């Protein structure tokens, strides 16, 4: 497939107006045939008739592998609840799609999934119908076409004709007329003009403001409302909402972690250069962003000495390690201290803790409830040797993990709790459409039970890092307020001060906010306001929206 056909991913848009004329809608030469006719210069007419008037069947040519792969991703996400980031790499390998075609397929699949809410609103205006009533495969094809027209450097003719061909191939000939007509109407206006019309229609219907943000920025309305509440609870205003939603719609950069004692930032830079790429500093801490080379091509990543890990995810683990702690006897933490990672899968934070445990002479128990995720943890921590045990079990039995090792408590516990994942929407393009507000009920109960279990497993003077990759206040501030109200032997630390101590050049941007005034789960419980929590944001820190609270058992 040529560069003209699929452009260069999510760079500046070029809708193809005035671009080079291509061949007919089927991608073949116009006309052709031995008899000539009507100005075709001896080629058979485009109608499919021969020179003698006999009609021949016309069949659109097979569309390119990259577009077929993108459609297959959307189909499996829709029909099988598959994860796009797991499906697409396998399809690319299986179909031997590489280089620019692989980059095109990736942007087309992921970008369409992220922005499908926006495209559904535009397609509804362009088609004059409720697009959710269309056959799902037809709607998937239309969404793919809309993304090429409105967000990628694909010329109009190529985007429309190739998408029509895709529809013929995966759905059949019946809807190709609809696909062609709707996409040509979409192509007649730019995305800003379409979004103005979407917003005007929502206002005219009298719907609330967040419905406009939901449609224009392609987030479910309940998530828009939740993120707004979270921004305000963090001392930020609604005026930051647009930047946050836009950041969620932008692919995250590849960030590497140099695991302590196993690798270094300097070594990752050197290896990236050797492979023809570049590793640049992330502003938040000693992490690097990788450009121009696949992570697995770096020796330290391939051997587990380094790994792919969001800078915010690294920060919360480093903060737990940097906070002052004591051992189970109440003295200064010494060699042989017990650390727990209660929800360790898939293993990124566990590997960072394991590397540091090996350096300090501590022992890490990495617990994961799902056996297949525990296998991922084992692979990530294998260099730590006897400094780490990986076990399969329920994190709510944390006290049993401690007792089984003859200890009274753990000196450091990481609880990276299961959550809605609203802070990592830029990494998981389909996640926003999978979650619902009803998920919070089950998750918040589990989070509360895990927090109680973690507190029970802490040694006096021990430290607990409560972490989520969600900024939702029900999963973050209310959980912290709740545990502080239920137990008098816990103190919320100055989490921001600890986080700033490891945050590097962007330390001043790490601001803590108290949790007092946030109603706890207990009926009359309130936080005592003795410390603060840290909420990171994609638009402000260039990380996932990680939440961190550091709590000490007195």
C-alpha positions in Angstrom: 0.0 0.0 0.0 1.4 3.4 -1.0 2.1 6.2 1.4 -0.5 8.3 -0.5 -3.2 5.8 0.4 -2.6 5.6 4.2 -0.6 8.6 5.1 1.5 8.9 8.2 -0.6 8.1 11.3 -1.9 10.9 13.4 0.1 13.7 12.1 -1.4 16.9 10.6 -4.6 16.2 8.8 -4.8 16.3 5.0 -8.2 15.5 3.7 -6.9 15.0 0.2 -8.7 17.9 -1.5 -6.8 18.9 -4.6 -4.5 15.9 -4.3 -3.4 13.7 -7.1 -6.2 12.0 -9.0 -6.3 8.3 -8.5 -8.0 5.5 -10.3 -11.6 4.6 -10.0 -13.5 3.7 -6.9 -12.5 0.1 -7.2 -8.8 1.1 -7.4 -8.5 -0.2 -11.0 -7.8 1.7 -14.2 -10.8 3.6 -15.6 -12.5 1.8 -18.5 -10.5 -0.7 -20.5 -11.6 -3.3 -23.0 -10.9 -4.2 -26.6 -13.8 -2.3 -28.1 -13.2 1.2 -26.6 -16.1 3.6 -26.2 -17.1 7.0 -24.9 -13.7 8.7 -24.6 -11.9 5.8 -23.0 -9.3 5.6 -25.6 -9.9 2.0 -26.3 -10.3 0.9 -22.7 -13.3 -0.9 -21.4 -15.9 1.6 -20.0 -16.1 2.0 -16.2 -19.7 0.6 -16.3 -18.3 -2.8 -16.8 -19.8 -3.2 -20.4 -17.6 -4.6 -23.1 -17.3 -2.7 -26.5 -20.0 -4.9 -27.9 -22.5 -4.0 -25.1 -22.2 -7.2 -23.1 -22.2 -6.6 -19.3 -19.5 -8.1 -17.3 -19.7 -8.3 -13.5 -17.6 -5.8 -11.6 -15.8 -6.8 -8.4 -14.0 -4.2 -6.3 -10.4 -5.1 -5.8 -9.4 -6.6 -2.5 -8.5 -3.9 0.0 -5.1 -3.7 1.6 -4.0 -5.8 4.6 -3.5 -2.9 7.0 -7.2 -1.8 6.7 -8.3 -5.4 7.0 -6.3 -5.9 10.1 -7.7 -2.7 11.7 -11.3 -3.9 10.9 -10.4 -7.3 12.4 -9.3 -5.6 15.6 -12.6 -3.7 15.9 -14.5 -6.9 15.2 -12.8 -8.9 17.9 -13.1 -6.0 20.4 -16.8 -5.8 19.7 -17.7 -9.5 19.5 -15.2 -11.1 21.8 -14.4 -8.4 24.4 -10.8 -8.7 23.2 -8.1 -6.1 24.0 -6.9 -4.2 21.0 -3.3 -4.1 22.3 -3.2 -7.9 22.5 -5.0 -8.6 19.2 -3.3 -6.3 16.8 0.4 -7.4 17.3 -0.6 -10.9 16.6 -2.4 -9.9 13.4 0.5 -7.9 12.2 2.9 -10.8 12.7 0.5 -13.3 11.2 -0.2 -11.2 8.1 3.4 -10.0 7.8 2.5 -6.3 8.0 5.4 -4.2 9.0 6.9 -0.7 8.7 4.7 2.1 7.6 1.8 -0.3 6.9 2.0 -1.6 10.5 2.0 2.0 11.8 -1.0 2.8 9.7 -2.9 -0.2 10.9 -2.1 0.7 14.5 -3.2 4.3 14.3 -6.3 3.3 12.3 -7.4 0.6 14.8 -6.5 2.4 18.1 -7.5 5.9 16.9 -10.9 4.7 15.7 -11.6 2.9 19.0 -10.7 6.0 21.0 -12.8 8.3 18.9 -15.7 6.1 18.1 -18.1 8.2 20.2 -17.1 11.3 18.2 -17.4 9.5 14.9 -20.8 8.1 15.8 -22.1 11.6 16.4 -20.7 12.8 13.1 -21.9 9.8 11.2 -25.4 10.3 12.6 -25.5 13.8 11.2 -24.0 12.7 7.9 -26.4 9.8 7.4 -29.5 11.3 9.0 -30.1 8.2 11.1 -29.4 6.6 14.4 -26.2 4.8 13.5 -26.5 2.3 16.4 -29.3 0.7 14.4 -26.9 -0.2 11.6 -25.4 -3.6 11.4 -22.4 -3.5 13.7 -19.9 -4.5 10.9 -21.2 -1.7 8.7 -20.8 0.8 11.6 -17.3 -0.4 12.2 -16.4 0.2 8.5 -17.9 3.7 8.6 -15.9 4.5 11.8 -12.7 3.4 10.1 -13.5 5.6 7.1 -14.3 8.6 9.3 -11.0 8.3 11.1 -9.1 8.3 7.9 -11.0 11.3 6.6 -11.0 13.4 9.8 -7.8 12.5 11.7 -5.3 10.9 9.3 -3.3 12.1 6.3 -5.3 10.1 3.8 -6.5 11.7 0.6 -10.3 11.8 0.3 -10.5 9.6 -2.8 -8.3 6.9 -1.2 -10.1 6.9 2.1 -13.5 6.6 0.6 -12.7 4.1 -2.2 -10.6 1.9 0.0 -13.2 1.9 2.8 -16.0 1.0 0.3 -13.8 -1.9 -0.9 -13.3 -3.0 2.7 -17.1 -2.9 3.2 -17.7 -5.0 0.1 -15.1 -7.5 1.3 -16.2 -7.9 4.9 -19.9 -7.2 4.8 -20.9 -7.7 1.1 -22.1 -5.5 -1.7 -25.5 -4.4 -0.2 -24.3 -1.6 2.1 -21.5 -0.3 -0.2 -23.8 2.5 -1.6 -24.6 3.7 1.9 -20.9 3.6 2.9 -19.9 5.5 -0.1 -22.6 8.2 0.3 -22.1 8.7 4.0 -18.3 9.0 3.7 -18.5 11.4 0.8 -20.7 13.6 2.9 -18.3 13.3 5.9 -15.4 14.3 3.6 -17.2 17.5 2.5 -16.5 19.2 5.9 -13.6 19.3 8.2 -13.7 17.9 11.7 -14.0 21.2 13.5 -17.1 22.1 11.4 -18.7 18.7 12.1 -18.0 19.1 15.9 -19.6 22.5 15.9 -22.7 21.0 14.4 -22.6 18.1 16.9 -22.4 20.6 19.8 -25.2 22.8 18.4 -27.5 19.8 18.1 -26.9 18.8 21.7 -27.5 22.3 22.9 -30.7 22.6 20.9 -31.9 19.4 22.5 -31.5 20.9 25.9 -29.0 18.3 27.1 -26.5 19.1 29.8 -23.0 20.5 29.1 -21.2 17.3 29.8 -23.1 15.6 26.9 -21.3 18.0 24.5 -17.9 17.1 26.0 -18.8 13.5 25.9 -19.6 13.6 22.2 -16.9 16.0 21.0 -14.1 14.4 23.0 -15.4 10.8 22.7 -15.8 9.8 26.3 -19.0 8.3 27.9 -20.9 11.0 29.8 -20.5 9.4 33.2 -16.7 9.4 32.8 -16.8 13.1 31.8 -18.7 13.9 35.0 -16.4 11.7 37.1 -13.2 13.3 35.7 -14.7 16.8 36.3 -15.3 15.9 40.0 -11.8 14.5 40.3 -10.2 17.6 38.8 -12.1 19.8 41.2 -11.3 17.7 44.2 -7.6 18.0 43.2 -7.8 21.8 43.3 -8.1 22.1 39.5 -11.0 23.6 37.6 -13.3 22.5 35.0 -11.3 24.6 32.5 -8.7 21.8 32.5 -11.3 19.2 31.4 -10.8 19.8 27.7 -7.0 19.3 28.0 -7.5 16.2 30.0 -9.9 14.6 27.5 -7.7 15.5 24.6 -4.7 13.9 26.4 -6.8 10.7 26.8 -7.3 10.7 23.1 -3.6 11.0 22.3 -1.4 7.8 22.2 0.9 7.6 25.2 4.6 7.7 24.4 6.8 4.6 25.2 8.5 5.1 28.6 11.2 2.8 29.9 12.2 2.1 33.5 15.8 1.4 34.4 15.4 -1.1 37.3 17.7 -0.2 40.2 21.0 -2.1 40.1 20.0 -3.9 36.9 20.2 -1.1 34.4 20.6 2.7 34.2 19.2 5.6 32.2 22.6 6.1 30.6 22.8 2.5 29.5 19.3 2.7 28.0 20.3 5.8 26.1 23.4 4.0 24.7 21.5 0.9 23.6 18.8 3.0 21.9 21.4 4.9 20.0 23.1 1.6 19.0 19.8 0.4 17.5 19.2 3.6 15.5 16.7 5.1 18.0 16.8 7.7 20.7 16.0 7.7 24.5 15.2 11.1 25.9 14.5 12.1 29.5 11.0 12.1 30.9 10.5 15.4 32.9 9.0 13.7 35.9 11.8 11.4 37.2 14.7 9.3 36.0 12.7 7.6 33.3 13.3 7.8 29.5 11.0 8.0 26.5 12.0 5.8 23.6 11.8 6.9 20.0 12.5 5.2 16.7 13.1 1.7 17.9 11.0 -1.1 19.4 11.6 -1.6 23.2 12.4 -5.3 22.7 15.4 -4.4 20.5 17.2 -3.0 23.6 19.2 -5.7 25.3 18.3 -4.6 28.8 14.6 -4.6 28.0 14.8 -8.0 26.3 16.6 -9.5 29.4 14.3 -7.9 32.0 16.9 -5.4 33.4 14.6 -2.6 32.2 11.0 -2.6 31.0 8.2 -0.5 29.5 6.5 1.3 32.4 4.6 4.6 32.6 6.5 7.3 34.5 3.7 7.8 36.9 3.7 4.0 37.7 7.4 4.3 38.4 6.9 7.3 40.6 4.5 5.7 43.0 6.8 2.7 43.5 9.8 4.9 44.0 7.8 7.0 46.5 7.1 3.9 48.6 10.8 3.1 48.6 11.8 6.6 49.5 9.5 7.1 52.4 11.1 6.5 55.8 10.0 3.2 57.4 10.7 0.9 60.3 10.7 -2.8 60.7 8.2 -5.0 62.6 10.1 -4.4 65.9 9.7 -0.6 65.5 13.3 0.1 64.7 15.0 1.4 61.6 14.3 -0.9 58.6 17.2 -3.3 58.2 18.3 -6.1 55.9 15.8 -8.9 55.9 12.7 -6.6 56.0 9.5 -8.1 54.6 7.8 -6.2 51.7 4.5 -7.1 50.1 3.0 -6.3 46.7 -0.6 -7.4 47.2 -1.9 -7.1 43.6 1.3 -7.6 41.7 0.2 -8.5 38.1 1.4 -8.0 35.5 4.6 -7.2 37.3 6.0 -3.8 36.4 5.9 -2.3 39.9 6.9 -5.7 41.4 10.0 -5.8 39.2 11.0 -2.3 40.4 10.5 -3.3 44.1 12.3 -6.6 43.5 15.4 -4.9 42.1 15.5 -2.6 45.1 14.8 -5.4 47.6 17.8 -7.2 46.2 19.9 -4.1 46.7 18.8 -3.5 50.3 18.6 -7.1 51.4 14.9 -7.1 51.9 12.5 -9.8 50.8 9.5 -9.2 48.6 6.4 -11.3 48.4 4.5 -10.6 45.2 1.0 -11.8 45.4 -1.4 -12.1 42.4 -4.8 -13.6 42.5 -4.9 -14.7 38.8 -2.5 -17.5 37.9 -1.7 -16.3 34.3 -0.9 -12.9 35.6 1.3 -14.4 38.3 3.3 -16.1 35.5 3.9 -12.6 34.1 5.1 -11.4 37.5 7.5 -14.3 37.7 9.0 -13.4 34.4 9.4 -9.8 35.3 11.2 -10.5 38.7 13.3 -13.5 37.7 16.6 -11.5 38.0 15.9 -10.9 41.7 16.4 -14.6 42.5 15.7 -15.5 46.1 14.9 -11.9 47.0 11.3 -12.4 45.8 8.6 -15.0 46.1 5.7 -14.9 43.7 2.5 -16.4 45.1 -1.0 -16.9 43.8 -3.6 -15.9 46.3 -6.3 -13.4 47.4 -4.8 -10.1 48.6 -7.4 -9.9 51.3 -5.5 -12.7 53.0 -2.4 -10.4 53.4 -2.0 -11.3 57.1 -1.6 -15.0 56.2 1.2 -14.1 53.8 3.0 -12.4 56.7 2.3 -15.1 59.2 3.5 -17.8 56.8 6.9 -16.2 57.0 7.0 -16.0 60.7 6.6 -12.2 60.9 4.4 -9.9 62.9 4.0 -7.5 60.0 5.5 -6.1 56.7 7.5 -3.0 56.7 6.4 -1.8 53.2 3.2 -2.8 51.4 2.2 -1.8 47.9 -1.6 -2.0 47.2 -2.1 -1.2 43.5 -5.8 -1.9 43.8 -8.0 -3.2 41.0 -9.9 -0.2 39.6 -11.8 1.2 36.7 -8.6 2.2 34.9 -9.9 5.6 34.0 -6.4 7.0 34.4 -5.0 4.9 31.6 -7.6 5.5 28.9 -4.9 6.7 26.5 -3.2 3.3 26.7 -6.4 1.2 26.4 -8.4 2.5 23.5 -11.5 0.4 24.1 -11.6 0.6 27.9 -13.8 3.7 28.1 -16.5 1.9 26.2 -16.3 -1.3 28.4 -16.6 0.3 31.8 -19.8 1.5 33.4 -20.7 3.4 36.5 -22.2 0.1 37.9 -18.6 -1.3 37.9 -17.8 1.1 40.8 -20.0 -0.7 43.3 -18.1 -4.0 43.1 -14.7 -2.4 42.7 -15.0 0.0 45.7 -16.1 -2.8 48.0 -13.0 -4.8 46.9 -10.8 -1.8 47.4 -12.0 -1.3 50.9 -11.5 -4.9 51.8 -8.0 -4.9 50.4 -7.1 -1.7 52.3 -8.3 -3.2 55.5 -6.3 -6.3 54.9 -3.2 -4.3 54.0 -3.5 -2.3 57.2 -3.8 -5.5 59.3 -0.6 -6.8 57.7 1.5 -3.7 58.4 4.1 -3.8 61.1 4.1 -0.9 63.6 5.9 1.9 61.8 5.3 0.1 58.4 4.3 2.0 55.3 1.4 1.4 52.9 1.2 2.9 49.5 -2.4 2.9 48.2 -2.3 3.3 44.5 -4.9 3.3 41.6 -4.7 4.1 37.9 -7.9 5.9 38.3 -8.6 9.4 39.5 -12.3 8.7 40.4 -12.9 10.1 43.9 -14.8 7.0 44.9 -11.7 4.9 44.3 -9.2 7.3 45.6 -9.9 10.0 48.2 -13.0 8.4 49.6 -11.1 5.1 50.1 -8.3 6.9 52.0 -10.8 8.9 54.1 -12.6 5.7 54.8 -9.6 3.7 56.1 -8.5 6.7 58.2 -12.0 6.9 59.8 -12.1 3.2 60.6 -8.7 2.9 62.2 -7.1 5.2 64.8 -3.6 3.6 64.3 -3.0 5.0 60.8 -1.6 8.3 59.7 -1.7 9.8 56.3 1.8 11.1 55.4 2.8 14.2 53.5 2.7 12.1 50.3 3.5 15.0 48.0 6.8 15.8 49.8 7.9 12.2 49.4 6.8 12.1 45.7 8.6 15.4 45.0 11.8 13.9 46.5 11.9 11.4 43.6 10.2 13.4 40.9 13.2 15.0 39.3 12.9 18.1 37.2 9.1 18.3 37.4 9.0 18.1 41.2 7.3 21.4 41.7 4.4 20.1 39.5 3.7 17.4 42.0 1.2 18.9 44.4 -0.6 17.3 47.3 -4.1 17.9 48.4 -5.8 16.9 51.7 -8.6 14.5 51.9 -10.5 16.2 54.8 -13.9 17.3 53.8 -14.4 14.2 51.6 -17.1 12.0 53.0 -15.8 8.6 54.0 -17.5 5.3 53.5 -18.2 5.2 57.2 -21.4 7.1 58.0 -19.8 9.7 60.3 -16.1 9.3 59.2 -14.0 12.2 58.1 -10.2 12.3 57.4 -8.3 14.1 60.1 -6.4 16.0 57.4 -3.0 15.1 58.8 -1.4 14.5 55.4 -2.1 14.7 51.7 -2.5 12.6 48.6 -1.1 13.0 45.1 -3.0 12.8 41.9 -1.1 12.8 38.6 -2.7 13.8 35.3 -1.9 13.0 31.6 -2.3 16.7 30.5 -0.3 18.1 33.4 2.4 15.5 34.1 2.6 13.5 30.9 1.7 10.3 32.8 -1.2 8.1 33.4 -3.6 9.5 36.0 -2.0 7.6 38.9 -3.2 8.2 42.5 -1.0 7.8 45.5 -1.5 7.9 49.3 1.2 7.0 51.7 -0.1 5.7 55.1 1.9 4.7 58.2 0.8 2.4 60.9 1.6 3.9 64.3 
